[in-house]
Amino acid sequence: MKPLLIDGAWVTTAHAEENRNPSNTNDVIDLYAHAGRAETQAAIEAAARAVPAWASTTPQFRFDILNRVADQVIGRKTEIGTLLSREEGKTLREGIAETERAANIFRFFAGECLRQAGELLPSVRPGVSVEVTREPLGVIGIITPWNFPMAIPSWKIAPALCYGNTVVFKPAELVPGCAWVLADILQSAGVPKGVFNLVTGQGSVVGNTILEAENVEAVTFTGSQGVGSHVAQACIRHMRKLQLEMGGKNPLVVLDDADLDLAVDCAVDGAFYSTGQRCTASSRLIVTEGIYGRFIEKLTERCRALKVGDALDAETDIGPVASAAQLETDLKYIEIARAQGGNLRAGGDLVKGSNEGYFLRPALFTDTTNDMRINREEVFGPVASVIRVRDFEEALATANDTEFGLCSGIMTTSLRYASQFRKESRAGVVMVNLPTAGVDYHVPFGGRKSSSYGPREQGRYAAEFFSTVKTSYIRA
């Protein structure tokens, strides 16, 4: 059994859950301890005790630790990437790439430890100066999803530690393996006891205990809209800082003047890679009339050629769906789209593999309208739908006609349309001639409307959430 990490010690519990491979459900990766309320409260109390000492450490001390974490992650990228693919289901090349990204995130925030700055300003009153500084918040509750089990925890944990906070980390139940490896690396890199705590287990127990705790100063959450709303209400009751990222229904607009091959490449990448299990996935393909027929023909051909199979097979393009529950959701939405008049042009059927797994052929729907459920609700699987529009103006209006606002993209060779789309798209991230999925780690990430709430994640903008501003007045 892989234990919890609480106050610098590995802690076993009476209850553990199997972690199974979605490419081969007979493959048990390991047993992982499940925390109860008592263990979670002990982790929170340990983090609270560790705040004063950790907050007063030097930037160099924190830099050295985060840099060692980056070294270990990159040094073990093949091992960790294989584990990631084995427990989450994305292909091995994607698993290794995500592990490399996690290392880069820790390296970036190691540097941020040394780049923190403040301001010294003259007051409007004679003989008085003003100093503006940033300080740690205290204990941060971190709750992460299963689809990026190395990258998303890293872009929350690294800045939390960089800015002098302590952490109680609750990963998704589907992916305890990557969380455990990350905890082991942080421990071996020299993080003092209580500064980082890992509590694996059920959200209804571990997550709610974190939300109910008086001494948790802030919570950062990535996951579904429904759970995000629950997190927000709990945080407001405690008047604590919160940061939410809750998905998207992201449009990729393809105009008549687009490079057809590039547009198809970007649509396939954005809609179906990582088995479509990305909050930034291109689930709505909005295509103008002049290119519609050629785009559909070529995209359908590409979809049918994608190889679905074991995540560790080098020839696999699309790995399994992450779980039986998610597969059931995907199949439900495929049937809903059919019932509402969508034309299933490719995929949507189960694939028989050499092992028992959750294999679904990527589904492409045409002849859909923006008011269909398939275009309103996040599926979070390898399912994309095409909406036909007359021109750029209708495409832009359709792209913005959603309660979400995480990512959007446009395929065009027109500088005018690209510029207008960047300005008028109501999304936090806009891509021009690129897939909607795939973002850099050193720049801000986040959305608008129902997709996100609170300060942006990643890059230097992370300081807005993981620290608080203090203004001091000094009379000489």
N, C-alpha and C positions, 0 to 999 in steps of 0.2 A: 504493500500500500504506500502511495506517495502522500506524505503528510502535509499539514498546514504549516505556515511559517508565522509564528507569533512571538514578538519580543525577542527576536534573534534565535529562537529555538524551534526545532521541528516537532510538531505536535500531531499525534495520531488521534483518531476518534473511533467511536464504536460503530460508526456507519461509513461505508464507502460505496462508490458507484463505479461500474465498469465503464471504460472509455473504449468504444468500438469504432472500427474503421468503416466509413460509409462505402468504400470500394469493395470491402469484403467484411460483411457483418459477422462472420465467424472469427475474425481477427480481433482479439481483445488486446488493446494497447497496454493497459495497466489498470489498477484500481486506484482511485483518488479519494482521499478523505473528504467527508462532508462536514462542514462546520455547522454547529447549532447556534442558538442565541448566545450561550455562555462563551463559546470560543470567539464569536464575533465581537462581543462586548470586551473580552480580554484583549483582542487585537486593537480595538479602538482606544482602550485605556493605555495600552503600551505605546501607541502612537502619540497620545496626548502627553505622556510622561517624557517622551523623547523630543518634543518640540523645542524646549529652550536650548538644549545643548546643540541640536542640529541647526537651528536657526542662527546660532552664533558661530558656526564653523566658518573658516575662511573660504573665499571663492576658489583658491587653489586646492583646498582639501576636497571640495565638492567636484571640481574639475577632474582631479585625479581619479576619483571613484567612477564617475560617469564615463570617463575615457577608458578605464579598464573594462567596464561593461561593454563598451563598443568593441574593444579588442577581442573579448571573449566571444561575443555574438558573431562577429565576422570570422573568427577563427574556427567556429563550429557551424558555419552556415549550411554545409551539406547535411550534417546530422540534424540540425534544427529544422531545416527546410523539408527534409524527409519526414520528420515527425509531424510537421505542420500539414503536409499533404496527406499524410496517413490519417490524421484525426479530423481534418476539415474537409478534404476532398478536392482542393484545387490542385492543378497539375504540379509536378515536381519543379519544373522551371519557374512557375509562379511562386511556389513555396520558398524556393531559394532566393528569388528576387525580393520577396517580402521580408525575409530574414536580413538580407543586405540593407534594405530600407530601414529596418529597426536599428541596425548598427549605426547607420548614418544619422538617424534621429538622436541617438544617445551622444554621438560625436558632436553634432551641432549644439546640443544643450550643454555639453561639457564646455564648449567655447563660450556659450552665453553666460556661464558662471563668471567668466572673467570680463564680460562686456557690459555688465550691469552698470547703469549710470543714473545720476540724479541731476538736479538743477540747483544752482545758487543764484538767487535773484535779488536785486535791490528792492526794498519795500517802497511804497509810495510815501512812507513816513520817514523823516530824517533819522539817521542813527539806527535804523532797523534793517536787518537782512532776512531773506526768506530762503529756506532750504526745502526742496521737494525730493523725497526719497521713496523707494519702494520697499515694503517689508513682507515677510511671509504671512500667510493667513493662519496656518496651524495644521490641523488634521484635515486631509483631503480624502473623501470617499470616491473611489474610482470604480465604475461599473461599466464593463465592456461587452461587446457582442461576440458572436462566434465567427464572423466572416473574415476578419483580419486579425487572427489571434496573436500575432507578433507586432504588427505595425500600430494598431490602435492603442493597445496597452502602452507601447513605447512612447507614442506622442502625448500620452497623458502622464505617465510615470516620470519620464525624463524631465519635463519642465517643472513638475511638482517638486522634485528633489532639487533641481537646479536653483529654484527660488527660495529654498530653505524650508519647505513644508515636509510633513511626514505623511505616510500613505497607508490606507487600508484598501486593498485591491480585491475586488470580487469579479472574476472572469465569468464568461458564459459557461453553463454546465456542459455544453458539447465539446469544449476545447480546454480542459484543464491541463493537458500535457504541456502546451507551449507556455502557459502561465507558470507552471511548476519549474520548467527549465529557466525561465526568466528570473524567477525568485531565487533559484539556486545560483545563478550567475551574479545577481545583485549581492547575495550573501557572501560569495567568495571574493567579490570585488572590494569588500570591506565596508559595506553600509552598516553603520552602528545598529545595535539591537533596538528594536521598536520603531526605527525610522521607516522601514518598509515591512508590511505585513500582508501575507497572502491568506485569504479565506475562501476556499472553494466550497460550493454547495448551492442550494436552491435560492432563487431570487426571493421567494416568498418568506424565507427565513433570514438569510444573510443580508440580502438587499434591504429588506424592511428594517432590520436591526440597525443597519448603517443610517437609514433615513430617520429613524426615531431617536438616534443618539444626540444628546444635548451638546457634546463636545466635538462633534464633526462640524468644521467651519465652512466647508464647501463640498459640493458633489458635482462631479463631471460624469455624464452618462451618454453613451451611444447605444441606440436600439430602436425599438418600435415606437410609434406615436402614442399608442395606448399606455405603455409603461412609462414613456417620457412624461405624459400628463400626470401620472401618479407621482413620479419623482418630483415634478414641479410643485404640486400641491403640498407634498411633505416638506419640501425645502422652504416654501413660503410660510408655512406654519412656524418654522424655526427661524425665519428671517435670515436664512443663510444664502450664500452665494451659490448659483447653479449655472451649469453649462450643459445644454442638450443638443444632440445631433440625432435627428429622427427620420432620416431617409428622404426619398425623392421619387418623382415620376418624371424623369428627365427627358426632355425633347432633344432630338438631333434633327435639325432642319437641313434638307438637301434641296438646293436651288437648281434651276435648269442649267446654270453655267458651271456647276460643280465638276471637278475631275471625277468621272464615274468610278474608276478603279479605286481611287483614294476614298471616295464616299462609301463604297461597299466595304473596304477594309476597316474603316472607322466604325461602321455600323456593326459589323461582325465582332470586332474587338469590344466595343462598348456594350453591346447587348448580351453577348454570350460568353465571353471569357470569364474566368472565375465562376463558371456555371451561372452567370447572371446574378450572382449573389453579392452585389455591390450596391451601396446606396447611391452611387454615381452612375449606375448602369443606364444605357440608352434604351429605355423601355418604350418610348414613343418616337417613331420615325416619321417625321412630317415632310412630305415630298411634294414638290410642285409638278404640275401637269406635264410640262415638256420633257422631263426626265423620268417620270414615274414608271412607264412601261419598261424601259431599259434597266432602270435601277432594280425593279422587282424581279425581273428575269435573272439578272446577275446575282442578286442577293439570295434568291431561292436556290440557285445552283450552288453557291458557296455554303449555305446552310446544310444542304443535303450531303455535302462532301465532308463536313466536320466529323471527326472520329470521336465517339463517346466511349470512354472506358476507364480502366483503373488509373487513378491519379499518378501512380508511380511508373506507368508504362510510358516510355519515351515517345511513342507514337500517338499518344492521346492528346487531342485538342481540348476536349471538354471532360472534366472529371464528373464524379457523381454529385447529386444533390446532397446536402450535408446531413440530412436526417430523414427518417420516415415521416415525421410531422410536416417538414417543409415540402417533401415530395407530394404529400396529400394536398397541401395548399396549392402547389403548382398545378396539379391535375384538376383541382376544383376550378381554378381560374381559366384553364383551357376549356373546360366544359361551359363555363359562363360565357366566354367569348363566342363560342360556337352558337350557343342558344340565343345570343343577342345579334347574330347575323355576321360575325366575323368569318372570313374565309381562311381556313388553315392551309397555307400553301406548302409548309414543310414542317416535319417533326411533330412533336407533341405526344409521341408514343414512348412506351418503356423500351429499354434496350436490354437484351439478355447478355450478360457478361460471363467471363469464365468463373467468376465468383458471384455470390449473392451480394448485390449492392443496389444503391438507389440511382440507377442510371436512367436519364430522361433525355430523349433527343430534343435539341433546341427547337422551340416552336416559333414559327413566323406566321402572323395573321395579317391579311390584307383586307381591304374593303371595310375598315373600321371607322367609326366617327369618335370625336373627342368626348362625347357624352356617355360612351359605353363604359362599363365598370372596368374593363381591361385597360382603359386609358385614364381612369380616375384613381384607382387604388394600387398601392405598391404590391406587386406579386413577390418580388425578391427571388426570382428564379430565371432560368433560360427561356424567357417568353418575351417576345417583342411584337409590337403591332404597328402597322403602317397606316397613316392618315393622309389622304390625298387632298391637296389644297390648290387654289388657283395661282397664287403669286406670293411674293415676299410678304406683303402686308397681311394676308390671311395666315401665312405661316407664323409670323411673329405673334399675331393675336392668339393663335391656337397654342403656340408654345407657352405663352403666359397664362393661358386659361387652365390653371391648376391650383390646388391649395398648397402645393409644394413649391420650393424655390431653391433647390440645392445646386444643381448643375444644368447647363444648357449648352448646345453646340450648334454650329452652322457650317455647312460645306458650301463654299462659294469661291469663285475667283474674282469677285467684285469687291474692291476695297470699300466702296460706298455702302453696300449691304452688310459687309462684315463690321464696319464701324457703327452703323446704325443698330445692328443687332447687339453688339457689345454694350451700347449705351442704353438700349430699351429693354433688354432681357431682364426680367425680374428674378434673377438667380444670383446666388453668391459667387458662383464660379462659372465662367463662360469660356468655351473652347471654340477656336476658329480653325477649321481643317484638321481637327484632332478628335480622338474619341472623347466622349464625356467622362469616361473613367480613366484615372491615371493622373495624379497630382504630385507636385514637388513637396519635399518635406521642409523646406526653408522659407515658405511663404504661407500666408494665412489661408485657412480652409474653413468653410462654413456656409450656411445658406440663409434664405429668407423665408418669410411666411411660416408654414407649419413644419418646415424642414429643420430649423435650428432656433435656438434661443440662448441668448447670452453672448459673451465675448467669443471671438474666433479662436480656433485651435491652430497649432503649429506655428513655426517661425517665431520671429520676435513678438508677434501679436499675442503669443501665449502668455506673456507677462500680464496682460490685462485681466486674465482670469486668475492666474496662480500667485498674484501678489496684490497688495493693497497700497494705495498712495497715502503718504503722510506729508503734511505741510507744517513746517516748524518756523516760528518767528523768533528771531534773536536780536536783542538789543545789546550793542557792544558796550 
